Amino acid sequence: MPTVEERITAVEGKIDAIADLKAMLGEWRVDMNRQFSEVRTDMDRRFSEVNRRVETLDQRMERHFMWMVGIQFSVLIAIIVALLRLSPR
């Protein structure tokens, strides 16, 4: 049977191990927070790039839409003029 001093030494060793574990968990938590911050920054940067590209595509689509509407309107006017010329007076 271990003596009282041996038991106390064993308990102190376990307490030291627990204290070391708490310190390791604290360091781990700080490291994880830093990594999450880096990931968040990277995601924000990439979403900004995506938003810029979407804005560029929106501008292109708007320009193409205006071209299409202009062409259709011109064709409509041309058809109306052609029909007016063919109609008997």
Phi and psi restraints in degrees (range 20) as a CNS / XPLOR table:
assign (resid 1 and name C) (resid 2 and name N)
       (resid 2 and name CA) (resid 2 and name C) 1.0 -68.5 20.0 2
assign (resid 2 and name N) (resid 2 and name CA)
       (resid 2 and name C) (resid 3 and name N) 1.0 151.0 20.0 2
assign (resid 2 and name C) (resid 3 and name N)
       (resid 3 and name CA) (resid 3 and name C) 1.0 -77.6 20.0 2
assign (resid 3 and name N) (resid 3 and name CA)
       (resid 3 and name C) (resid 4 and name N) 1.0 171.0 20.0 2
assign (resid 3 and name C) (resid 4 and name N)
       (resid 4 and name CA) (resid 4 and name C) 1.0 -63.2 20.0 2
assign (resid 4 and name N) (resid 4 and name CA)
       (resid 4 and name C) (resid 5 and name N) 1.0 -40.4 20.0 2
assign (resid 4 and name C) (resid 5 and name N)
       (resid 5 and name CA) (resid 5 and name C) 1.0 -64.8 20.0 2
assign (resid 5 and name N) (resid 5 and name CA)
       (resid 5 and name C) (resid 6 and name N) 1.0 -38.1 20.0 2
assign (resid 5 and name C) (resid 6 and name N)
       (resid 6 and name CA) (resid 6 and name C) 1.0 -65.8 20.0 2
assign (resid 6 and name N) (resid 6 and name CA)
       (resid 6 and name C) (resid 7 and name N) 1.0 -39.7 20.0 2
assign (resid 6 and name C) (resid 7 and name N)
       (resid 7 and name CA) (resid 7 and name C) 1.0 -64.6 20.0 2
assign (resid 7 and name N) (resid 7 and name CA)
       (resid 7 and name C) (resid 8 and name N) 1.0 -43.9 20.0 2
assign (resid 7 and name C) (resid 8 and name N)
       (resid 8 and name CA) (resid 8 and name C) 1.0 -62.6 20.0 2
assign (resid 8 and name N) (resid 8 and name CA)
       (resid 8 and name C) (resid 9 and name N) 1.0 -42.2 20.0 2
assign (resid 8 and name C) (resid 9 and name N)
       (resid 9 and name CA) (resid 9 and name C) 1.0 -61.8 20.0 2
assign (resid 9 and name N) (resid 9 and name CA)
       (resid 9 and name C) (resid 10 and name N) 1.0 -41.2 20.0 2
assign (resid 9 and name C) (resid 10 and name N)
       (resid 10 and name CA) (resid 10 and name C) 1.0 -64.9 20.0 2
assign (resid 10 and name N) (resid 10 and name CA)
       (resid 10 and name C) (resid 11 and name N) 1.0 -42.6 20.0 2
assign (resid 10 and name C) (resid 11 and name N)
       (resid 11 and name CA) (resid 11 and name C) 1.0 -66.0 20.0 2
assign (resid 11 and name N) (resid 11 and name CA)
       (resid 11 and name C) (resid 12 and name N) 1.0 -42.0 20.0 2
assign (resid 11 and name C) (resid 12 and name N)
       (resid 12 and name CA) (resid 12 and name C) 1.0 -61.9 20.0 2
assign (resid 12 and name N) (resid 12 and name CA)
       (resid 12 and name C) (resid 13 and name N) 1.0 -38.8 20.0 2
assign (resid 12 and name C) (resid 13 and name N)
       (resid 13 and name CA) (resid 13 and name C) 1.0 -61.8 20.0 2
assign (resid 13 and name N) (resid 13 and name CA)
       (resid 13 and name C) (resid 14 and name N) 1.0 -41.8 20.0 2
assign (resid 13 and name C) (resid 14 and name N)
       (resid 14 and name CA) (resid 14 and name C) 1.0 -66.8 20.0 2
assign (resid 14 and name N) (resid 14 and name CA)
       (resid 14 and name C) (resid 15 and name N) 1.0 -39.1 20.0 2
assign (resid 14 and name C) (resid 15 and name N)
       (resid 15 and name CA) (resid 15 and name C) 1.0 -65.2 20.0 2
assign (resid 15 and name N) (resid 15 and name CA)
       (resid 15 and name C) (resid 16 and name N) 1.0 -40.9 20.0 2
assign (resid 15 and name C) (resid 16 and name N)
       (resid 16 and name CA) (resid 16 and name C) 1.0 -62.4 20.0 2
assign (resid 16 and name N) (resid 16 and name CA)
       (resid 16 and name C) (resid 17 and name N) 1.0 -40.1 20.0 2
assign (resid 16 and name C) (resid 17 and name N)
       (resid 17 and name CA) (resid 17 and name C) 1.0 -63.8 20.0 2
assign (resid 17 and name N) (resid 17 and name CA)
       (resid 17 and name C) (resid 18 and name N) 1.0 -39.9 20.0 2
assign (resid 17 and name C) (resid 18 and name N)
       (resid 18 and name CA) (resid 18 and name C) 1.0 -65.8 20.0 2
assign (resid 18 and name N) (resid 18 and name CA)
       (resid 18 and name C) (resid 19 and name N) 1.0 -41.7 20.0 2
assign (resid 18 and name C) (resid 19 and name N)
       (resid 19 and name CA) (resid 19 and name C) 1.0 -62.6 20.0 2
assign (resid 19 and name N) (resid 19 and name CA)
       (resid 19 and name C) (resid 20 and name N) 1.0 -41.4 20.0 2
assign (resid 19 and name C) (resid 20 and name N)
       (resid 20 and name CA) (resid 20 and name C) 1.0 -63.1 20.0 2
assign (resid 20 and name N) (resid 20 and name CA)
       (resid 20 and name C) (resid 21 and name N) 1.0 -39.9 20.0 2
assign (resid 20 and name C) (resid 21 and name N)
       (resid 21 and name CA) (resid 21 and name C) 1.0 -64.0 20.0 2
assign (resid 21 and name N) (resid 21 and name CA)
       (resid 21 and name C) (resid 22 and name N) 1.0 -41.4 20.0 2
assign (resid 21 and name C) (resid 22 and name N)
       (resid 22 and name CA) (resid 22 and name C) 1.0 -62.2 20.0 2
assign (resid 22 and name N) (resid 22 and name CA)
       (resid 22 and name C) (resid 23 and name N) 1.0 -40.8 20.0 2
assign (resid 22 and name C) (resid 23 and name N)
       (resid 23 and name CA) (resid 23 and name C) 1.0 -65.1 20.0 2
assign (resid 23 and name N) (resid 23 and name CA)
       (resid 23 and name C) (resid 24 and name N) 1.0 -41.6 20.0 2
assign (resid 23 and name C) (resid 24 and name N)
       (resid 24 and name CA) (resid 24 and name C) 1.0 -63.7 20.0 2
assign (resid 24 and name N) (resid 24 and name CA)
       (resid 24 and name C) (resid 25 and name N) 1.0 -40.4 20.0 2
assign (resid 24 and name C) (resid 25 and name N)
       (resid 25 and name CA) (resid 25 and name C) 1.0 -65.1 20.0 2
assign (resid 25 and name N) (resid 25 and name CA)
       (resid 25 and name C) (resid 26 and name N) 1.0 -37.7 20.0 2
assign (resid 25 and name C) (resid 26 and name N)
       (resid 26 and name CA) (resid 26 and name C) 1.0 -63.4 20.0 2
assign (resid 26 and name N) (resid 26 and name CA)
       (resid 26 and name C) (resid 27 and name N) 1.0 -44.1 20.0 2
assign (resid 26 and name C) (resid 27 and name N)
       (resid 27 and name CA) (resid 27 and name C) 1.0 -64.4 20.0 2
assign (resid 27 and name N) (resid 27 and name CA)
       (resid 27 and name C) (resid 28 and name N) 1.0 -40.1 20.0 2
assign (resid 27 and name C) (resid 28 and name N)
       (resid 28 and name CA) (resid 28 and name C) 1.0 -62.8 20.0 2
assign (resid 28 and name N) (resid 28 and name CA)
       (resid 28 and name C) (resid 29 and name N) 1.0 -41.9 20.0 2
assign (resid 28 and name C) (resid 29 and name N)
       (resid 29 and name CA) (resid 29 and name C) 1.0 -64.3 20.0 2
assign (resid 29 and name N) (resid 29 and name CA)
       (resid 29 and name C) (resid 30 and name N) 1.0 -43.2 20.0 2
assign (resid 29 and name C) (resid 30 and name N)
       (resid 30 and name CA) (resid 30 and name C) 1.0 -61.5 20.0 2
assign (resid 30 and name N) (resid 30 and name CA)
       (resid 30 and name C) (resid 31 and name N) 1.0 -43.4 20.0 2
assign (resid 30 and name C) (resid 31 and name N)
       (resid 31 and name CA) (resid 31 and name C) 1.0 -64.0 20.0 2
assign (resid 31 and name N) (resid 31 and name CA)
       (resid 31 and name C) (resid 32 and name N) 1.0 -41.9 20.0 2
assign (resid 31 and name C) (resid 32 and name N)
       (resid 32 and name CA) (resid 32 and name C) 1.0 -65.0 20.0 2
assign (resid 32 and name N) (resid 32 and name CA)
       (resid 32 and name C) (resid 33 and name N) 1.0 -41.7 20.0 2
assign (resid 32 and name C) (resid 33 and name N)
       (resid 33 and name CA) (resid 33 and name C) 1.0 -61.5 20.0 2
assign (resid 33 and name N) (resid 33 and name CA)
       (resid 33 and name C) (resid 34 and name N) 1.0 -40.4 20.0 2
assign (resid 33 and name C) (resid 34 and name N)
       (resid 34 and name CA) (resid 34 and name C) 1.0 -63.6 20.0 2
assign (resid 34 and name N) (resid 34 and name CA)
       (resid 34 and name C) (resid 35 and name N) 1.0 -44.0 20.0 2
assign (resid 34 and name C) (resid 35 and name N)
       (resid 35 and name CA) (resid 35 and name C) 1.0 -66.1 20.0 2
assign (resid 35 and name N) (resid 35 and name CA)
       (resid 35 and name C) (resid 36 and name N) 1.0 -40.5 20.0 2
assign (resid 35 and name C) (resid 36 and name N)
       (resid 36 and name CA) (resid 36 and name C) 1.0 -63.1 20.0 2
assign (resid 36 and name N) (resid 36 and name CA)
       (resid 36 and name C) (resid 37 and name N) 1.0 -38.2 20.0 2
assign (resid 36 and name C) (resid 37 and name N)
       (resid 37 and name CA) (resid 37 and name C) 1.0 -63.5 20.0 2
assign (resid 37 and name N) (resid 37 and name CA)
       (resid 37 and name C) (resid 38 and name N) 1.0 -42.3 20.0 2
assign (resid 37 and name C) (resid 38 and name N)
       (resid 38 and name CA) (resid 38 and name C) 1.0 -63.8 20.0 2
assign (resid 38 and name N) (resid 38 and name CA)
       (resid 38 and name C) (resid 39 and name N) 1.0 -42.0 20.0 2
assign (resid 38 and name C) (resid 39 and name N)
       (resid 39 and name CA) (resid 39 and name C) 1.0 -64.7 20.0 2
assign (resid 39 and name N) (resid 39 and name CA)
       (resid 39 and name C) (resid 40 and name N) 1.0 -42.1 20.0 2
assign (resid 39 and name C) (resid 40 and name N)
       (resid 40 and name CA) (resid 40 and name C) 1.0 -62.3 20.0 2
assign (resid 40 and name N) (resid 40 and name CA)
       (resid 40 and name C) (resid 41 and name N) 1.0 -42.9 20.0 2
assign (resid 40 and name C) (resid 41 and name N)
       (resid 41 and name CA) (resid 41 and name C) 1.0 -62.6 20.0 2
assign (resid 41 and name N) (resid 41 and name CA)
       (resid 41 and name C) (resid 42 and name N) 1.0 -43.5 20.0 2
assign (resid 41 and name C) (resid 42 and name N)
       (resid 42 and name CA) (resid 42 and name C) 1.0 -63.8 20.0 2
assign (resid 42 and name N) (resid 42 and name CA)
       (resid 42 and name C) (resid 43 and name N) 1.0 -42.0 20.0 2
assign (resid 42 and name C) (resid 43 and name N)
       (resid 43 and name CA) (resid 43 and name C) 1.0 -64.4 20.0 2
assign (resid 43 and name N) (resid 43 and name CA)
       (resid 43 and name C) (resid 44 and name N) 1.0 -42.0 20.0 2
assign (resid 43 and name C) (resid 44 and name N)
       (resid 44 and name CA) (resid 44 and name C) 1.0 -60.9 20.0 2
assign (resid 44 and name N) (resid 44 and name CA)
       (resid 44 and name C) (resid 45 and name N) 1.0 -41.3 20.0 2
assign (resid 44 and name C) (resid 45 and name N)
       (resid 45 and name CA) (resid 45 and name C) 1.0 -63.6 20.0 2
assign (resid 45 and name N) (resid 45 and name CA)
       (resid 45 and name C) (resid 46 and name N) 1.0 -44.2 20.0 2
assign (resid 45 and name C) (resid 46 and name N)
       (resid 46 and name CA) (resid 46 and name C) 1.0 -68.1 20.0 2
assign (resid 46 and name N) (resid 46 and name CA)
       (resid 46 and name C) (resid 47 and name N) 1.0 -39.3 20.0 2
assign (resid 46 and name C) (resid 47 and name N)
       (resid 47 and name CA) (resid 47 and name C) 1.0 -64.8 20.0 2
assign (resid 47 and name N) (resid 47 and name CA)
       (resid 47 and name C) (resid 48 and name N) 1.0 -34.2 20.0 2
assign (resid 47 and name C) (resid 48 and name N)
       (resid 48 and name CA) (resid 48 and name C) 1.0 -63.5 20.0 2
assign (resid 48 and name N) (resid 48 and name CA)
       (resid 48 and name C) (resid 49 and name N) 1.0 -42.2 20.0 2
assign (resid 48 and name C) (resid 49 and name N)
       (resid 49 and name CA) (resid 49 and name C) 1.0 -62.2 20.0 2
assign (resid 49 and name N) (resid 49 and name CA)
       (resid 49 and name C) (resid 50 and name N) 1.0 -43.0 20.0 2
assign (resid 49 and name C) (resid 50 and name N)
       (resid 50 and name CA) (resid 50 and name C) 1.0 -63.4 20.0 2
assign (resid 50 and name N) (resid 50 and name CA)
       (resid 50 and name C) (resid 51 and name N) 1.0 -42.4 20.0 2
assign (resid 50 and name C) (resid 51 and name N)
       (resid 51 and name CA) (resid 51 and name C) 1.0 -61.9 20.0 2
assign (resid 51 and name N) (resid 51 and name CA)
       (resid 51 and name C) (resid 52 and name N) 1.0 -39.7 20.0 2
assign (resid 51 and name C) (resid 52 and name N)
       (resid 52 and name CA) (resid 52 and name C) 1.0 -62.3 20.0 2
assign (resid 52 and name N) (resid 52 and name CA)
       (resid 52 and name C) (resid 53 and name N) 1.0 -43.2 20.0 2
assign (resid 52 and name C) (resid 53 and name N)
       (resid 53 and name CA) (resid 53 and name C) 1.0 -66.3 20.0 2
assign (resid 53 and name N) (resid 53 and name CA)
       (resid 53 and name C) (resid 54 and name N) 1.0 -38.1 20.0 2
assign (resid 53 and name C) (resid 54 and name N)
       (resid 54 and name CA) (resid 54 and name C) 1.0 -64.9 20.0 2
assign (resid 54 and name N) (resid 54 and name CA)
       (resid 54 and name C) (resid 55 and name N) 1.0 -40.9 20.0 2
assign (resid 54 and name C) (resid 55 and name N)
       (resid 55 and name CA) (resid 55 and name C) 1.0 -62.1 20.0 2
assign (resid 55 and name N) (resid 55 and name CA)
       (resid 55 and name C) (resid 56 and name N) 1.0 -40.8 20.0 2
assign (resid 55 and name C) (resid 56 and name N)
       (resid 56 and name CA) (resid 56 and name C) 1.0 -62.7 20.0 2
assign (resid 56 and name N) (resid 56 and name CA)
       (resid 56 and name C) (resid 57 and name N) 1.0 -43.5 20.0 2
assign (resid 56 and name C) (resid 57 and name N)
       (resid 57 and name CA) (resid 57 and name C) 1.0 -65.0 20.0 2
assign (resid 57 and name N) (resid 57 and name CA)
       (resid 57 and name C) (resid 58 and name N) 1.0 -38.9 20.0 2
assign (resid 57 and name C) (resid 58 and name N)
       (resid 58 and name CA) (resid 58 and name C) 1.0 -60.8 20.0 2
assign (resid 58 and name N) (resid 58 and name CA)
       (resid 58 and name C) (resid 59 and name N) 1.0 -43.3 20.0 2
assign (resid 58 and name C) (resid 59 and name N)
       (resid 59 and name CA) (resid 59 and name C) 1.0 -63.5 20.0 2
assign (resid 59 and name N) (resid 59 and name CA)
       (resid 59 and name C) (resid 60 and name N) 1.0 -41.8 20.0 2
assign (resid 59 and name C) (resid 60 and name N)
       (resid 60 and name CA) (resid 60 and name C) 1.0 -63.6 20.0 2
assign (resid 60 and name N) (resid 60 and name CA)
       (resid 60 and name C) (resid 61 and name N) 1.0 -45.0 20.0 2
assign (resid 60 and name C) (resid 61 and name N)
       (resid 61 and name CA) (resid 61 and name C) 1.0 -64.5 20.0 2
assign (resid 61 and name N) (resid 61 and name CA)
       (resid 61 and name C) (resid 62 and name N) 1.0 -38.7 20.0 2
assign (resid 61 and name C) (resid 62 and name N)
       (resid 62 and name CA) (resid 62 and name C) 1.0 -63.5 20.0 2
assign (resid 62 and name N) (resid 62 and name CA)
       (resid 62 and name C) (resid 63 and name N) 1.0 -43.2 20.0 2
assign (resid 62 and name C) (resid 63 and name N)
       (resid 63 and name CA) (resid 63 and name C) 1.0 -63.3 20.0 2
assign (resid 63 and name N) (resid 63 and name CA)
       (resid 63 and name C) (resid 64 and name N) 1.0 -44.4 20.0 2
assign (resid 63 and name C) (resid 64 and name N)
       (resid 64 and name CA) (resid 64 and name C) 1.0 -65.6 20.0 2
assign (resid 64 and name N) (resid 64 and name CA)
       (resid 64 and name C) (resid 65 and name N) 1.0 -37.3 20.0 2
assign (resid 64 and name C) (resid 65 and name N)
       (resid 65 and name CA) (resid 65 and name C) 1.0 -62.8 20.0 2
assign (resid 65 and name N) (resid 65 and name CA)
       (resid 65 and name C) (resid 66 and name N) 1.0 -43.7 20.0 2
assign (resid 65 and name C) (resid 66 and name N)
       (resid 66 and name CA) (resid 66 and name C) 1.0 -63.1 20.0 2
assign (resid 66 and name N) (resid 66 and name CA)
       (resid 66 and name C) (resid 67 and name N) 1.0 -39.0 20.0 2
assign (resid 66 and name C) (resid 67 and name N)
       (resid 67 and name CA) (resid 67 and name C) 1.0 -61.6 20.0 2
assign (resid 67 and name N) (resid 67 and name CA)
       (resid 67 and name C) (resid 68 and name N) 1.0 -45.5 20.0 2
assign (resid 67 and name C) (resid 68 and name N)
       (resid 68 and name CA) (resid 68 and name C) 1.0 -63.0 20.0 2
assign (resid 68 and name N) (resid 68 and name CA)
       (resid 68 and name C) (resid 69 and name N) 1.0 -43.7 20.0 2
assign (resid 68 and name C) (resid 69 and name N)
       (resid 69 and name CA) (resid 69 and name C) 1.0 -63.4 20.0 2
assign (resid 69 and name N) (resid 69 and name CA)
       (resid 69 and name C) (resid 70 and name N) 1.0 -41.7 20.0 2
assign (resid 69 and name C) (resid 70 and name N)
       (resid 70 and name CA) (resid 70 and name C) 1.0 -61.9 20.0 2
assign (resid 70 and name N) (resid 70 and name CA)
       (resid 70 and name C) (resid 71 and name N) 1.0 -43.5 20.0 2
assign (resid 70 and name C) (resid 71 and name N)
       (resid 71 and name CA) (resid 71 and name C) 1.0 -64.6 20.0 2
assign (resid 71 and name N) (resid 71 and name CA)
       (resid 71 and name C) (resid 72 and name N) 1.0 -44.5 20.0 2
assign (resid 71 and name C) (resid 72 and name N)
       (resid 72 and name CA) (resid 72 and name C) 1.0 -63.2 20.0 2
assign (resid 72 and name N) (resid 72 and name CA)
       (resid 72 and name C) (resid 73 and name N) 1.0 -41.4 20.0 2
assign (resid 72 and name C) (resid 73 and name N)
       (resid 73 and name CA) (resid 73 and name C) 1.0 -63.7 20.0 2
assign (resid 73 and name N) (resid 73 and name CA)
       (resid 73 and name C) (resid 74 and name N) 1.0 -42.0 20.0 2
assign (resid 73 and name C) (resid 74 and name N)
       (resid 74 and name CA) (resid 74 and name C) 1.0 -62.6 20.0 2
assign (resid 74 and name N) (resid 74 and name CA)
       (resid 74 and name C) (resid 75 and name N) 1.0 -42.1 20.0 2
assign (resid 74 and name C) (resid 75 and name N)
       (resid 75 and name CA) (resid 75 and name C) 1.0 -64.8 20.0 2
assign (resid 75 and name N) (resid 75 and name CA)
       (resid 75 and name C) (resid 76 and name N) 1.0 -40.7 20.0 2
assign (resid 75 and name C) (resid 76 and name N)
       (resid 76 and name CA) (resid 76 and name C) 1.0 -61.9 20.0 2
assign (resid 76 and name N) (resid 76 and name CA)
       (resid 76 and name C) (resid 77 and name N) 1.0 -44.9 20.0 2
assign (resid 76 and name C) (resid 77 and name N)
       (resid 77 and name CA) (resid 77 and name C) 1.0 -62.4 20.0 2
assign (resid 77 and name N) (resid 77 and name CA)
       (resid 77 and name C) (resid 78 and name N) 1.0 -42.4 20.0 2
assign (resid 77 and name C) (resid 78 and name N)
       (resid 78 and name CA) (resid 78 and name C) 1.0 -62.2 20.0 2
assign (resid 78 and name N) (resid 78 and name CA)
       (resid 78 and name C) (resid 79 and name N) 1.0 -40.5 20.0 2
assign (resid 78 and name C) (resid 79 and name N)
       (resid 79 and name CA) (resid 79 and name C) 1.0 -67.1 20.0 2
assign (resid 79 and name N) (resid 79 and name CA)
       (resid 79 and name C) (resid 80 and name N) 1.0 -41.4 20.0 2
assign (resid 79 and name C) (resid 80 and name N)
       (resid 80 and name CA) (resid 80 and name C) 1.0 -63.5 20.0 2
assign (resid 80 and name N) (resid 80 and name CA)
       (resid 80 and name C) (resid 81 and name N) 1.0 -43.6 20.0 2
assign (resid 80 and name C) (resid 81 and name N)
       (resid 81 and name CA) (resid 81 and name C) 1.0 -63.1 20.0 2
assign (resid 81 and name N) (resid 81 and name CA)
       (resid 81 and name C) (resid 82 and name N) 1.0 -42.7 20.0 2
assign (resid 81 and name C) (resid 82 and name N)
       (resid 82 and name CA) (resid 82 and name C) 1.0 -63.6 20.0 2
assign (resid 82 and name N) (resid 82 and name CA)
       (resid 82 and name C) (resid 83 and name N) 1.0 -40.2 20.0 2
assign (resid 82 and name C) (resid 83 and name N)
       (resid 83 and name CA) (resid 83 and name C) 1.0 -67.3 20.0 2
assign (resid 83 and name N) (resid 83 and name CA)
       (resid 83 and name C) (resid 84 and name N) 1.0 -37.7 20.0 2
assign (resid 83 and name C) (resid 84 and name N)
       (resid 84 and name CA) (resid 84 and name C) 1.0 -66.2 20.0 2
assign (resid 84 and name N) (resid 84 and name CA)
       (resid 84 and name C) (resid 85 and name N) 1.0 -35.9 20.0 2
assign (resid 84 and name C) (resid 85 and name N)
       (resid 85 and name CA) (resid 85 and name C) 1.0 -71.1 20.0 2
assign (resid 85 and name N) (resid 85 and name CA)
       (resid 85 and name C) (resid 86 and name N) 1.0 -31.1 20.0 2
assign (resid 85 and name C) (resid 86 and name N)
       (resid 86 and name CA) (resid 86 and name C) 1.0 -82.7 20.0 2
assign (resid 86 and name N) (resid 86 and name CA)
       (resid 86 and name C) (resid 87 and name N) 1.0 -19.8 20.0 2
assign (resid 86 and name C) (resid 87 and name N)
       (resid 87 and name CA) (resid 87 and name C) 1.0 -72.0 20.0 2
assign (resid 87 and name N) (resid 87 and name CA)
       (resid 87 and name C) (resid 88 and name N) 1.0 144.2 20.0 2
assign (resid 87 and name C) (resid 88 and name N)
       (resid 88 and name CA) (resid 88 and name C) 1.0 -71.8 20.0 2
assign (resid 88 and name N) (resid 88 and name CA)
       (resid 88 and name C) (resid 89 and name N) 1.0 143.5 20.0 2
